[in-house]
Amino acid sequence: MAVAVGAALAFGVGMSVLKGNGSGVRDAIGNLSAPWLILPFIAGAWAGAGRVGRAAAVGVAVSFAALAGFYFTNSFVLALGPHPWLADLRLAFGGGYFFKLGAVSGPVFGTLGGLWQRRGLAAIGVMVAALLIFEPVAWLVKEHAEHSLCTSDAAVWACEVAAGVAAATLAAAVARPGRRARS
């Protein structure tokens, strides 16, 4: 579990540094949501040791660690104004909105990872990988509705869809024999 939490912390720090304070491709990558949901899934499958309760706990722990790493790093990365660092830290963490979401999504996706690891059901892995495929569709619908389609994000979305197709294919391929048909 310590390795999973440490990796999640590094993920959060990395995403904050990558996103930075600007716009364009780096901002588009930094605004992706699916990786933040897949992280507790992978941790639940890997560190959950096949126990669903442990997988849920690992899922919430990695979600919180990743978010803490992201927002802590944001307090240094973002130009939040002429404040003392503690004020920047408070501003970076905001009202904790994403921690509230992580309190739900972390255990849910950790549990899904634990179930996938324990039972080997292709449908669970494919469903989670599909987040990478359908997130760009959601962004396109949102931006079309707002009349703010940003073409610089298209390359990021294409890569995310390709990663989703590859992950879904891998998830189906590693499913335990006999579990594909019932999933």
N, CA, C and O atoms as a DFTB+ gen file, in Angstrom:
732 C
 N C O
     1  1       0.826      -1.199       0.000
     2  2       0.000       0.000       0.000
     3  2       0.865       1.256       0.000
     4  3       0.512       2.257      -0.624
     5  1       1.991       1.206       0.695
     6  2       2.876       2.371       0.741
     7  2       3.402       2.709      -0.646
     8  3       3.528       3.883      -0.993
     9  1       3.709       1.690      -1.442
    10  2       4.192       1.924      -2.807
    11  2       3.095       2.577      -3.644
    12  3       3.362       3.505      -4.407
    13  1       1.858       2.089      -3.501
    14  2       0.731       2.650      -4.258
    15  2       0.488       4.101      -3.874
    16  3       0.252       4.938      -4.745
    17  1       0.541       4.411      -2.595
    18  2       0.326       5.786      -2.131
    19  2       1.477       6.676      -2.603
    20  3       1.246       7.804      -3.037
    21  1       2.705       6.181      -2.522
    22  2       3.851       6.955      -3.000
    23  2       3.767       7.224      -4.495
    24  3       4.069       8.329      -4.946
    25  1       3.361       6.224      -5.262
    26  2       3.199       6.406      -6.706
    27  2       2.085       7.408      -6.999
    28  3       2.205       8.221      -7.916
    29  1       1.012       7.353      -6.229
    30  2      -0.102       8.295      -6.419
    31  2       0.333       9.721      -6.095
    32  3      -0.037      10.664      -6.795
    33  1       1.106       9.872      -5.047
    34  2       1.633      11.192      -4.687
    35  2       2.495      11.732      -5.828
    36  3       2.372      12.896      -6.208
    37  1       3.363      10.885      -6.369
    38  2       4.212      11.291      -7.496
    39  2       3.359      11.631      -8.723
    40  3       3.675      12.569      -9.456
    41  1       2.292      10.881      -8.946
    42  2       1.379      11.165     -10.054
    43  2       0.782      12.558      -9.892
    44  3       0.766      13.337     -10.844
    45  1       0.292      12.878      -8.701
    46  2      -0.310      14.185      -8.446
    47  2       0.679      15.314      -8.645
    48  3       0.347      16.329      -9.258
    49  1       1.894      15.151      -8.134
    50  2       2.932      16.168      -8.308
    51  2       3.241      16.331      -9.788
    52  3       3.335      17.450     -10.293
    53  1       3.399      15.213     -10.477
    54  2       3.706      15.259     -11.907
    55  2       2.622      15.939     -12.718
    56  3       2.916      16.732     -13.613
    57  1       1.374      15.635     -12.414
    58  2       0.263      16.265     -13.139
    59  2       0.220      17.771     -12.886
    60  3      -0.088      18.538     -13.798
    61  1       0.522      18.200     -11.674
    62  2       0.531      19.631     -11.374
    63  2       1.637      20.339     -12.146
    64  3       1.410      21.399     -12.731
    65  1       2.827      19.760     -12.149
    66  2       3.945      20.364     -12.862
    67  2       3.665      20.368     -14.361
    68  3       3.935      21.358     -15.041
    69  1       3.127      19.272     -14.876
    70  2       2.812      19.189     -16.298
    71  2       1.771      20.233     -16.694
    72  3       1.931      20.932     -17.695
    73  1       0.708      20.331     -15.904
    74  2      -0.364      21.286     -16.209
    75  2       0.167      22.712     -16.153
    76  3      -0.145      23.535     -17.014
    77  1       0.951      22.991     -15.158
    78  2       1.533      24.318     -15.038
    79  2       0.500      25.406     -14.866
    80  3      -0.581      25.181     -14.321
    81  1       0.844      26.579     -15.334
    82  2       0.017      27.768     -15.131
    83  2      -0.483      28.332     -16.458
    84  3      -1.048      29.425     -16.498
    85  1      -0.274      27.587     -17.544
    86  2      -0.622      28.126     -18.850
    87  2      -1.812      27.432     -19.480
    88  3      -2.710      26.931     -18.804
    89  1      -1.779      27.422     -20.810
    90  2      -2.865      26.806     -21.567
    91  2      -2.254      25.906     -22.632
    92  3      -1.052      25.643     -22.612
    93  1      -3.066      25.439     -23.547
    94  2      -2.580      24.606     -24.630
    95  2      -2.570      23.131     -24.273
    96  3      -3.379      22.664     -23.471
    97  1      -1.642      22.404     -24.881
    98  2      -1.594      20.949     -24.739
    99  2      -1.336      20.542     -23.290
   100  3      -1.965      19.613     -22.784
   101  1      -0.411      21.237     -22.622
   102  2      -0.119      20.890     -21.222
   103  2      -1.365      21.049     -20.351
   104  3      -1.632      20.212     -19.489
   105  1      -2.110      22.099     -20.570
   106  2      -3.339      22.329     -19.817
   107  2      -4.368      21.244     -20.132
   108  3      -5.065      20.763     -19.238
   109  1      -4.459      20.863     -21.401
   110  2      -5.411      19.822     -21.801
   111  2      -5.077      18.496     -21.123
   112  3      -5.972      17.797     -20.648
   113  1      -3.796      18.152     -21.078
   114  2      -3.390      16.913     -20.397
   115  2      -3.685      17.027     -18.909
   116  3      -4.202      16.090     -18.302
   117  1      -3.359      18.164     -18.326
   118  2      -3.593      18.365     -16.900
   119  2      -5.056      18.364     -16.514
   120  3      -5.385      18.123     -15.353
   121  1      -5.944      18.630     -17.464
   122  2      -7.376      18.646     -17.175
   123  2      -8.072      17.312     -17.453
   124  3      -9.289      17.214     -17.299
   125  1      -7.333      16.306     -17.852
   126  2      -7.954      15.000     -18.072
   127  2      -8.433      14.426     -16.740
   128  3      -7.737      14.514     -15.728
   129  1      -9.611      13.848     -16.752
   130  2     -10.188      13.287     -15.531
   131  2     -10.012      11.769     -15.435
   132  3      -9.811      11.236     -14.344
   133  1     -10.085      11.086     -16.554
   134  2     -10.054       9.617     -16.540
   135  2      -8.829       9.051     -15.822
   136  3      -8.975       8.092     -15.065
   137  1      -7.626       9.600     -16.026
   138  2      -6.482       9.032     -15.302
   139  2      -6.641       9.072     -13.781
   140  3      -6.136       8.201     -13.073
   141  1      -7.350      10.094     -13.287
   142  2      -7.563      10.218     -11.841
   143  2      -8.515       9.136     -11.325
   144  3      -8.485       8.802     -10.141
   145  1      -9.349       8.593     -12.195
   146  2     -10.251       7.504     -11.811
   147  2      -9.587       6.147     -12.016
   148  3      -9.831       5.205     -11.261
   149  1      -8.756       6.057     -13.031
   150  2      -8.074       4.797     -13.316
   151  2      -6.995       4.513     -12.281
   152  3      -6.693       3.353     -12.001
   153  1      -6.412       5.567     -11.708
   154  2      -5.387       5.408     -10.684
   155  2      -5.865       4.547      -9.504
   156  3      -5.174       3.589      -9.155
   157  1      -7.012       4.841      -8.873
   158  2      -7.456       3.971      -7.775
   159  2      -7.867       2.572      -8.267
   160  3      -7.776       1.603      -7.514
   161  1      -8.314       2.466      -9.515
   162  2      -8.631       1.144     -10.077
   163  2      -7.374       0.277     -10.124
   164  3      -7.375      -0.868      -9.671
   165  1      -6.305       0.841     -10.679
   166  2      -5.048       0.092     -10.779
   167  2      -4.511      -0.235      -9.393
   168  3      -4.059      -1.354      -9.149
   169  1      -4.559       0.728      -8.489
   170  2      -4.071       0.500      -7.126
   171  2      -4.904      -0.559      -6.420
   172  3      -4.362      -1.405      -5.709
   173  1      -6.222      -0.517      -6.613
   174  2      -7.092      -1.523      -5.997
   175  2      -6.813      -2.911      -6.537
   176  3      -6.848      -3.890      -5.792
   177  1      -6.535      -3.001      -7.839
   178  2      -6.218      -4.295      -8.444
   179  2      -4.856      -4.798      -7.987
   180  3      -4.677      -5.991      -7.742
   181  1      -3.892      -3.879      -7.873
   182  2      -2.526      -4.274      -7.560
   183  2      -2.301      -4.447      -6.057
   184  3      -1.769      -5.470      -5.627
   185  1      -2.696      -3.466      -5.262
   186  2      -2.408      -3.492      -3.828
   187  2      -3.570      -4.018      -2.999
   188  3      -3.434      -4.214      -1.791
   189  1      -4.707      -4.245      -3.638
   190  2      -5.865      -4.739      -2.902
   191  2      -5.762      -6.197      -2.500
   192  3      -6.556      -6.685      -1.696
   193  1      -4.779      -6.895      -3.063
   194  2      -4.506      -8.295      -2.730
   195  2      -5.744      -9.173      -2.875
   196  3      -5.911     -10.145      -2.138
   197  1      -6.612      -8.830      -3.831
   198  2      -7.794      -9.650      -4.069
   199  2      -8.891      -9.495      -3.030
   200  3      -9.908     -10.185      -3.101
   201  1      -8.703      -8.604      -2.067
   202  2      -9.729      -8.374      -1.041
   203  2     -10.411      -7.044      -1.342
   204  3      -9.769      -5.996      -1.406
   205  1     -11.707      -7.112      -1.523
   206  2     -12.468      -5.953      -1.979
   207  2     -12.406      -4.804      -0.974
   208  3     -12.250      -3.652      -1.380
   209  1     -12.524      -5.081       0.311
   210  2     -12.450      -4.022       1.324
   211  2     -11.096      -3.337       1.322
   212  3     -11.013      -2.113       1.428
   213  1     -10.047      -4.113       1.202
   214  2      -8.696      -3.536       1.136
   215  2      -8.542      -2.717      -0.151
   216  3      -7.937      -1.645      -0.134
   217  1      -9.080      -3.214      -1.249
   218  2      -8.996      -2.496      -2.524
   219  2      -9.702      -1.145      -2.426
   220  3      -9.214      -0.155      -2.972
   221  1     -10.829      -1.093      -1.746
   222  2     -11.547       0.176      -1.563
   223  2     -10.710       1.142      -0.729
   224  3     -10.633       2.329      -1.047
   225  1     -10.081       0.641       0.336
   226  2      -9.241       1.487       1.187
   227  2      -8.033       1.998       0.411
   228  3      -7.666       3.166       0.535
   229  1      -7.419       1.140      -0.383
   230  2      -6.289       1.555      -1.207
   231  2      -6.754       2.602      -2.211
   232  3      -6.047       3.579      -2.457
   233  1      -7.933       2.410      -2.792
   234  2      -8.468       3.361      -3.766
   235  2      -8.628       4.751      -3.187
   236  3      -8.237       5.733      -3.818
   237  1      -9.196       4.849      -1.998
   238  2      -9.376       6.177      -1.397
   239  2      -8.031       6.764      -0.971
   240  3      -7.819       7.971      -1.087
   241  1      -7.128       5.925      -0.482
   242  2      -5.810       6.418      -0.063
   243  2      -5.034       6.990      -1.246
   244  3      -4.430       8.056      -1.131
   245  1      -5.045       6.292      -2.380
   246  2      -4.294       6.815      -3.530
   247  2      -4.982       8.045      -4.122
   248  3      -4.309       8.952      -4.610
   249  1      -6.300       8.084      -4.084
   250  2      -6.998       9.280      -4.573
   251  2      -6.604      10.501      -3.753
   252  3      -6.277      11.550      -4.308
   253  1      -6.637      10.364      -2.440
   254  2      -6.278      11.485      -1.567
   255  2      -4.802      11.853      -1.705
   256  3      -4.461      13.036      -1.706
   257  1      -3.922      10.857      -1.823
   258  2      -2.493      11.136      -1.973
   259  2      -2.224      11.879      -3.284
   260  3      -1.458      12.842      -3.307
   261  1      -2.847      11.438      -4.361
   262  2      -2.651      12.094      -5.657
   263  2      -3.171      13.531      -5.615
   264  3      -2.510      14.450      -6.098
   265  1      -4.346      13.718      -5.041
   266  2      -4.910      15.067      -4.943
   267  2      -4.054      15.959      -4.046
   268  3      -3.820      17.124      -4.368
   269  1      -3.590      15.417      -2.930
   270  2      -2.737      16.207      -2.028
   271  2      -1.450      16.611      -2.740
   272  3      -1.016      17.758      -2.632
   273  1      -0.839      15.677      -3.467
   274  2       0.371      15.998      -4.221
   275  2       0.121      17.065      -5.266
   276  3       0.935      17.971      -5.444
   277  1      -1.015      16.959      -5.964
   278  2      -1.368      17.920      -7.001
   279  2      -1.561      19.316      -6.416
   280  3      -0.960      20.278      -6.896
   281  1      -2.388      19.431      -5.392
   282  2      -2.699      20.755      -4.846
   283  2      -1.545      21.348      -4.043
   284  3      -1.351      22.564      -4.046
   285  1      -0.784      20.508      -3.362
   286  2       0.405      21.007      -2.661
   287  2       1.373      21.605      -3.678
   288  3       1.902      22.698      -3.474
   289  1       1.600      20.887      -4.766
   290  2       2.507      21.374      -5.808
   291  2       1.940      22.618      -6.484
   292  3       2.688      23.530      -6.837
   293  1       0.613      22.657      -6.666
   294  2      -0.007      23.857      -7.239
   295  2       0.318      25.104      -6.437
   296  3       0.417      26.195      -6.998
   297  1       0.486      24.954      -5.133
   298  2       0.781      26.130      -4.308
   299  2       2.128      26.744      -4.674
   300  3       2.378      27.909      -4.364
   301  1       2.995      25.980      -5.328
   302  2       4.281      26.489      -5.812
   303  2       4.237      26.825      -7.296
   304  3       4.873      27.781      -7.739
   305  1       3.485      26.035      -8.066
   306  2       3.482      26.139      -9.525
   307  2       2.619      27.292     -10.020
   308  3       3.020      28.026     -10.924
   309  1       1.445      27.456      -9.437
   310  2       0.515      28.468      -9.926
   311  2       0.878      29.857      -9.431
   312  3       1.415      30.023      -8.336
   313  1       0.583      30.831     -10.241
   314  2       0.770      32.232      -9.857
   315  2      -0.513      32.679      -9.153
   316  3      -1.444      33.168      -9.793
   317  1      -0.553      32.509      -7.846
   318  2      -1.768      32.783      -7.079
   319  2      -1.809      34.188      -6.496
   320  3      -2.763      34.549      -5.806
   321  1      -0.803      34.961      -6.763
   322  2      -0.800      36.325      -6.268
   323  2       0.243      36.525      -5.186
   324  3       0.925      35.582      -4.786
   325  1       0.365      37.770      -4.710
   326  2       1.379      38.092      -3.699
   327  2       0.899      37.739      -2.287
   328  3       0.489      38.606      -1.515
   329  1       0.964      36.434      -1.971
   330  2       0.527      35.974      -0.645
   331  2       1.665      35.224       0.023
   332  3       2.597      34.771      -0.643
   333  1       1.588      35.095       1.326
   334  2       2.490      34.143       1.993
   335  2       2.165      32.728       1.493
   336  3       1.049      32.464       1.047
   337  1       3.141      31.828       1.570
   338  2       2.959      30.484       1.036
   339  2       1.746      29.778       1.650
   340  3       1.029      29.083       0.930
   341  1       1.491      29.931       2.949
   342  2       0.336      29.256       3.557
   343  2      -0.975      29.733       2.943
   344  3      -1.911      28.946       2.802
   345  1      -1.055      30.996       2.580
   346  2      -2.254      31.500       1.900
   347  2      -2.356      30.878       0.507
   348  3      -3.451      30.529       0.066
   349  1      -1.227      30.735      -0.186
   350  2      -1.226      30.066      -1.491
   351  2      -1.662      28.602      -1.357
   352  3      -2.398      28.079      -2.193
   353  1      -1.194      27.961      -0.295
   354  2      -1.576      26.560      -0.062
   355  2      -3.083      26.447       0.141
   356  3      -3.726      25.565      -0.429
   357  1      -3.642      27.332       0.949
   358  2      -5.090      27.333       1.175
   359  2      -5.843      27.602      -0.122
   360  3      -6.851      26.952      -0.402
   361  1      -5.364      28.548      -0.907
   362  2      -5.993      28.853      -2.187
   363  2      -5.902      27.667      -3.148
   364  3      -6.862      27.363      -3.857
   365  1      -4.752      27.000      -3.169
   366  2      -4.566      25.862      -4.076
   367  2      -5.522      24.728      -3.729
   368  3      -6.093      24.106      -4.625
   369  1      -5.700      24.454      -2.447
   370  2      -6.593      23.365      -2.039
   371  2      -8.058      23.759      -2.191
   372  3      -8.926      22.890      -2.271
   373  1      -8.343      25.063      -2.232
   374  2      -9.722      25.510      -2.415
   375  2     -10.621      24.982      -1.315
   376  3     -10.205      24.839      -0.166
   377  1     -11.840      24.700      -1.680
   378  2     -12.815      24.203      -0.709
   379  2     -12.805      22.695      -0.557
   380  3     -13.662      22.138       0.129
   381  1     -11.848      22.023      -1.185
   382  2     -11.773      20.575      -1.056
   383  2     -12.768      19.826      -1.920
   384  3     -13.052      18.655      -1.670
   385  1     -13.304      20.497      -2.945
   386  2     -14.316      19.886      -3.809
   387  2     -13.857      18.545      -4.382
   388  3     -14.596      17.562      -4.338
   389  1     -12.639      18.509      -4.917
   390  2     -12.171      17.280      -5.542
   391  2     -11.853      16.203      -4.514
   392  3     -11.882      15.017      -4.843
   393  1     -11.552      16.583      -3.285
   394  2     -11.368      15.584      -2.227
   395  2     -12.704      14.919      -1.892
   396  3     -12.752      13.727      -1.588
   397  1     -13.786      15.696      -1.951
   398  2     -15.114      15.115      -1.721
   399  2     -15.444      14.116      -2.825
   400  3     -15.975      13.039      -2.554
   401  1     -15.127      14.477      -4.075
   402  2     -15.340      13.536      -5.174
   403  2     -14.446      12.314      -5.022
   404  3     -14.877      11.190      -5.282
   405  1     -13.200      12.529      -4.601
   406  2     -12.271      11.417      -4.397
   407  2     -12.699      10.489      -3.278
   408  3     -12.382       9.300      -3.297
   409  1     -13.426      11.030      -2.292
   410  2     -13.934      10.192      -1.203
   411  2     -14.967       9.192      -1.708
   412  3     -15.205       8.164      -1.074
   413  1     -15.578       9.496      -2.850
   414  2     -16.548       8.582      -3.468
   415  2     -15.876       7.756      -4.563
   416  3     -15.961       6.528      -4.570
   417  1     -15.205       8.448      -5.489
   418  2     -14.626       7.737      -6.639
   419  2     -13.472       6.828      -6.240
   420  3     -13.301       5.769      -6.844
   421  1     -12.680       7.203      -5.251
   422  2     -11.548       6.378      -4.822
   423  2     -11.957       4.983      -4.397
   424  3     -11.451       4.002      -4.943
   425  1     -12.875       4.867      -3.424
   426  2     -13.270       3.524      -3.018
   427  2     -14.061       2.771      -4.088
   428  3     -13.964       1.548      -4.186
   429  1     -14.844       3.499      -4.890
   430  2     -15.611       2.825      -5.955
   431  2     -14.659       2.205      -6.973
   432  3     -14.786       1.030      -7.316
   433  1     -13.704       3.004      -7.452
   434  2     -12.787       2.482      -8.467
   435  2     -11.763       1.525      -7.872
   436  3     -11.319       0.599      -8.551
   437  1     -11.382       1.735      -6.619
   438  2     -10.527       0.752      -5.945
   439  2     -11.225      -0.591      -5.835
   440  3     -10.621      -1.636      -6.078
   441  1     -12.503      -0.561      -5.468
   442  2     -13.296      -1.787      -5.376
   443  2     -13.414      -2.471      -6.730
   444  3     -13.280      -3.690      -6.835
   445  1     -13.668      -1.670      -7.771
   446  2     -13.739      -2.247      -9.120
   447  2     -12.414      -2.912      -9.492
   448  3     -12.405      -3.986     -10.093
   449  1     -11.299      -2.277      -9.136
   450  2      -9.990      -2.878      -9.386
   451  2      -9.811      -4.173      -8.618
   452  3      -9.283      -5.150      -9.149
   453  1     -10.249      -4.179      -7.374
   454  2     -10.160      -5.404      -6.571
   455  2     -11.015      -6.520      -7.134
   456  3     -10.597      -7.678      -7.175
   457  1     -12.215      -6.165      -7.568
   458  2     -13.092      -7.170      -8.178
   459  2     -12.520      -7.690      -9.487
   460  3     -12.588      -8.884      -9.779
   461  1     -11.955      -6.777     -10.270
   462  2     -11.356      -7.187     -11.539
   463  2     -10.179      -8.135     -11.295
   464  3     -10.032      -9.141     -11.989
   465  1      -9.346      -7.808     -10.308
   466  2      -8.190      -8.646      -9.999
   467  2      -8.635      -9.993      -9.433
   468  3      -8.053     -11.030      -9.750
   469  1      -9.651      -9.968      -8.608
   470  2     -10.103     -11.196      -7.927
   471  2     -10.865     -12.119      -8.857
   472  3     -10.665     -13.333      -8.837
   473  1     -11.733     -11.550      -9.666
   474  2     -12.614     -12.382     -10.495
   475  2     -12.197     -12.448     -11.954
   476  3     -12.629     -13.340     -12.685
   477  1     -11.363     -11.514     -12.383
   478  2     -10.879     -11.532     -13.756
   479  2     -11.942     -11.262     -14.800
   480  3     -11.829     -11.743     -15.928
   481  1     -12.970     -10.507     -14.457
   482  2     -14.045     -10.222     -15.400
   483  2     -13.601      -9.171     -16.413
   484  3     -13.214      -8.060     -16.050
   485  1     -13.664      -9.543     -17.679
   486  2     -13.244      -8.624     -18.745
   487  2     -14.085      -7.347     -18.730
   488  3     -13.559      -6.259     -18.965
   489  1     -15.366      -7.468     -18.460
   490  2     -16.266      -6.310     -18.534
   491  2     -15.843      -5.188     -17.589
   492  3     -15.981      -4.015     -17.937
   493  1     -15.337      -5.517     -16.415
   494  2     -14.929      -4.478     -15.464
   495  2     -13.733      -3.710     -16.014
   496  3     -13.737      -2.479     -16.013
   497  1     -12.733      -4.405     -16.474
   498  2     -11.547      -3.746     -17.029
   499  2     -11.866      -2.938     -18.273
   500  3     -11.363      -1.827     -18.442
   501  1     -12.693      -3.485     -19.137
   502  2     -13.065      -2.786     -20.368
   503  2     -13.877      -1.535     -20.029
   504  3     -13.692      -0.486     -20.645
   505  1     -14.773      -1.648     -19.053
   506  2     -15.594      -0.498     -18.657
   507  2     -14.719       0.648     -18.126
   508  3     -14.938       1.811     -18.465
   509  1     -13.748       0.316     -17.309
   510  2     -12.876       1.353     -16.757
   511  2     -11.994       1.944     -17.861
   512  3     -11.792       3.158     -17.907
   513  1     -11.477       1.110     -18.733
   514  2     -10.669       1.608     -19.858
   515  2     -11.507       2.501     -20.773
   516  3     -10.982       3.432     -21.384
   517  1     -12.791       2.222     -20.867
   518  2     -13.680       3.022     -21.721
   519  2     -13.770       4.471     -21.245
   520  3     -14.159       5.346     -22.019
   521  1     -13.417       4.740     -19.988
   522  2     -13.387       6.128     -19.514
   523  2     -12.444       6.962     -20.377
   524  3     -12.718       8.127     -20.665
   525  1     -11.336       6.356     -20.782
   526  2     -10.376       7.059     -21.634
   527  2     -10.955       7.329     -23.018
   528  3     -10.612       8.322     -23.660
   529  1     -11.825       6.448     -23.469
   530  2     -12.425       6.596     -24.792
   531  2     -13.528       7.640     -24.782
   532  3     -13.641       8.441     -25.710
   533  1     -14.339       7.631     -23.735
   534  2     -15.512       8.498     -23.721
   535  2     -15.287       9.874     -23.104
   536  3     -16.117      10.764     -23.291
   537  1     -14.194      10.074     -22.377
   538  2     -13.934      11.407     -21.834
   539  2     -13.805      12.456     -22.947
   540  3     -14.392      13.531     -22.822
   541  1     -13.064      12.189     -24.025
   542  2     -13.013      13.187     -25.096
   543  2     -14.383      13.496     -25.703
   544  3     -14.652      14.629     -26.100
   545  1     -15.240      12.487     -25.770
   546  2     -16.595      12.723     -26.276
   547  2     -17.329      13.697     -25.352
   548  3     -18.012      14.607     -25.821
   549  1     -17.187      13.507     -24.060
   550  2     -17.825      14.410     -23.095
   551  2     -17.276      15.829     -23.246
   552  3     -18.041      16.793     -23.197
   553  1     -15.950      15.969     -23.429
   554  2     -15.358      17.291     -23.631
   555  2     -15.889      17.936     -24.907
   556  3     -16.191      19.130     -24.924
   557  1     -16.004      17.146     -25.978
   558  2     -16.517      17.697     -27.241
   559  2     -17.951      18.185     -27.093
   560  3     -18.301      19.251     -27.598
   561  1     -18.772      17.416     -26.409
   562  2     -20.164      17.817     -26.189
   563  2     -20.208      19.098     -25.368
   564  3     -20.954      20.022     -25.693
   565  1     -19.411      19.157     -24.305
   566  2     -19.376      20.348     -23.451
   567  2     -18.914      21.573     -24.245
   568  3     -19.550      22.627     -24.199
   569  1     -17.821      21.428     -24.960
   570  2     -17.287      22.574     -25.692
   571  2     -18.196      22.986     -26.849
   572  3     -18.301      24.171     -27.165
   573  1     -18.844      22.023     -27.472
   574  2     -19.793      22.361     -28.539
   575  2     -20.968      23.152     -27.956
   576  3     -21.416      24.132     -28.550
   577  1     -21.459      22.724     -26.800
   578  2     -22.577      23.422     -26.163
   579  2     -22.188      24.845     -25.756
   580  3     -23.018      25.754     -25.785
   581  1     -20.932      25.028     -25.381
   582  2     -20.445      26.357     -24.968
   583  2     -19.899      27.159     -26.142
   584  3     -19.466      28.298     -25.965
   585  1     -19.915      26.585     -27.323
   586  2     -19.358      27.238     -28.522
   587  2     -17.906      27.645     -28.300
   588  3     -17.482      28.731     -28.696
   589  1     -17.150      26.750     -27.657
   590  2     -15.757      27.068     -27.341
   591  2     -14.822      25.926     -27.719
   592  3     -13.879      25.627     -26.986
   593  1     -15.073      25.296     -28.842
   594  2     -14.272      24.152     -29.257
   595  2     -12.807      24.561     -29.405
   596  3     -12.474      25.485     -30.147
   597  1     -11.947      23.853     -28.684
   598  2     -10.515      24.154     -28.672
   599  2      -9.793      23.072     -29.468
   600  3      -9.633      21.950     -28.988
   601  1      -9.365      23.399     -30.661
   602  2      -8.756      22.397     -31.530
   603  2      -7.399      21.938     -31.036
   604  3      -6.947      20.863     -31.433
   605  1      -6.724      22.709     -30.184
   606  2      -5.422      22.264     -29.673
   607  2      -5.558      21.036     -28.776
   608  3      -4.583      20.317     -28.561
   609  1      -6.741      20.796     -28.260
   610  2      -6.964      19.631     -27.412
   611  2      -7.179      18.350     -28.215
   612  3      -7.149      17.262     -27.640
   613  1      -7.393      18.449     -29.522
   614  2      -7.723      17.284     -30.342
   615  2      -6.635      16.224     -30.300
   616  3      -6.950      15.036     -30.228
   617  1      -5.377      16.609     -30.343
   618  2      -4.285      15.638     -30.309
   619  2      -4.249      14.899     -28.974
   620  3      -4.005      13.694     -28.926
   621  1      -4.493      15.630     -27.902
   622  2      -4.532      15.010     -26.572
   623  2      -5.677      14.011     -26.505
   624  3      -5.513      12.899     -26.001
   625  1      -6.836      14.411     -27.015
   626  2      -7.997      13.523     -26.991
   627  2      -7.775      12.294     -27.859
   628  3      -8.177      11.192     -27.485
   629  1      -7.139      12.469     -29.016
   630  2      -6.858      11.323     -29.887
   631  2      -5.935      10.331     -29.180
   632  3      -6.134       9.120     -29.270
   633  1      -4.933      10.844     -28.483
   634  2      -4.030       9.974     -27.722
   635  2      -4.773       9.275     -26.588
   636  3      -4.527       8.103     -26.306
   637  1      -5.683      10.000     -25.940
   638  2      -6.447       9.401     -24.848
   639  2      -7.347       8.288     -25.376
   640  3      -7.456       7.236     -24.746
   641  1      -7.990       8.499     -26.516
   642  2      -8.831       7.459     -27.113
   643  2      -7.980       6.248     -27.493
   644  3      -8.377       5.110     -27.241
   645  1      -6.820       6.481     -28.096
   646  2      -5.938       5.375     -28.475
   647  2      -5.494       4.591     -27.232
   648  3      -5.456       3.360     -27.250
   649  1      -5.159       5.315     -26.154
   650  2      -4.778       4.639     -24.906
   651  2      -5.957       3.844     -24.347
   652  3      -5.771       2.754     -23.806
   653  1      -7.166       4.385     -24.477
   654  2      -8.355       3.679     -24.002
   655  2      -8.623       2.407     -24.780
   656  3      -8.964       1.375     -24.201
   657  1      -8.469       2.479     -26.092
   658  2      -8.663       1.279     -26.925
   659  2      -7.621       0.228     -26.557
   660  3      -7.945      -0.952     -26.422
   661  1      -6.364       0.658     -26.394
   662  2      -5.304      -0.279     -26.014
   663  2      -5.567      -0.879     -24.632
   664  3      -5.393      -2.082     -24.436
   665  1      -5.981      -0.054     -23.682
   666  2      -6.255      -0.545     -22.323
   667  2      -7.451      -1.485     -22.306
   668  3      -7.434      -2.494     -21.600
   669  1      -8.487      -1.171     -23.071
   670  2      -9.661      -2.053     -23.133
   671  2      -9.287      -3.395     -23.756
   672  3      -9.734      -4.446     -23.295
   673  1      -8.473      -3.354     -24.797
   674  2      -8.017      -4.590     -25.439
   675  2      -7.186      -5.416     -24.467
   676  3      -7.366      -6.631     -24.374
   677  1      -6.283      -4.771     -23.748
   678  2      -5.458      -5.465     -22.760
   679  2      -6.307      -6.034     -21.637
   680  3      -6.103      -7.173     -21.216
   681  1      -7.268      -5.241     -21.145
   682  2      -8.138      -5.712     -20.057
   683  2      -8.928      -6.949     -20.477
   684  3      -9.101      -7.876     -19.685
   685  1      -9.402      -6.965     -21.704
   686  2     -10.138      -8.130     -22.200
   687  2      -9.206      -9.323     -22.393
   688  3      -9.587     -10.464     -22.135
   689  1      -7.982      -9.053     -22.847
   690  2      -7.039     -10.132     -23.123
   691  2      -6.537     -10.817     -21.854
   692  3      -6.289     -12.023     -21.860
   693  1      -6.384     -10.060     -20.768
   694  2      -5.852     -10.661     -19.544
   695  2      -6.938     -11.214     -18.633
   696  3      -6.643     -11.761     -17.570
   697  1      -8.193     -11.072     -19.048
   698  2      -9.283     -11.648     -18.245
   699  2      -9.073     -13.150     -18.149
   700  3      -8.576     -13.780     -19.082
   701  1      -9.446     -13.703     -17.038
   702  2      -9.268     -15.144     -16.835
   703  2     -10.140     -15.925     -17.804
   704  3     -11.284     -15.550     -18.063
   705  1      -9.600     -17.006     -18.337
   706  2     -10.401     -17.838     -19.246
   707  2     -11.697     -18.267     -18.577
   708  3     -11.734     -18.584     -17.388
   709  1     -12.748     -18.269     -19.367
   710  2     -14.052     -18.659     -18.846
   711  2     -14.823     -17.505     -18.242
   712  3     -16.015     -17.638     -17.962
   713  1     -14.168     -16.374     -18.036
   714  2     -14.815     -15.202     -17.446
   715  2     -15.275     -14.212     -18.503
   716  3     -16.069     -13.318     -18.210
   717  1     -14.790     -14.359     -19.719
   718  2     -15.158     -13.402     -20.776
   719  2     -16.612     -13.552     -21.171
   720  3     -17.314     -12.554     -21.332
   721  1     -17.062     -14.743     -21.326
   722  2     -18.411     -14.983     -21.834
   723  2     -19.476     -14.478     -20.873
   724  3     -20.512     -13.974     -21.306
   725  1     -19.234     -14.609     -19.577
   726  2     -20.247     -14.203     -18.590
   727  2     -20.171     -12.725     -18.272
   728  3     -21.089     -12.196     -17.645
   729  1     -19.123     -12.042     -18.675
   730  2     -18.977     -10.627     -18.335
   731  2     -19.727      -9.760     -19.231
   732  3     -19.703      -8.539     -19.072
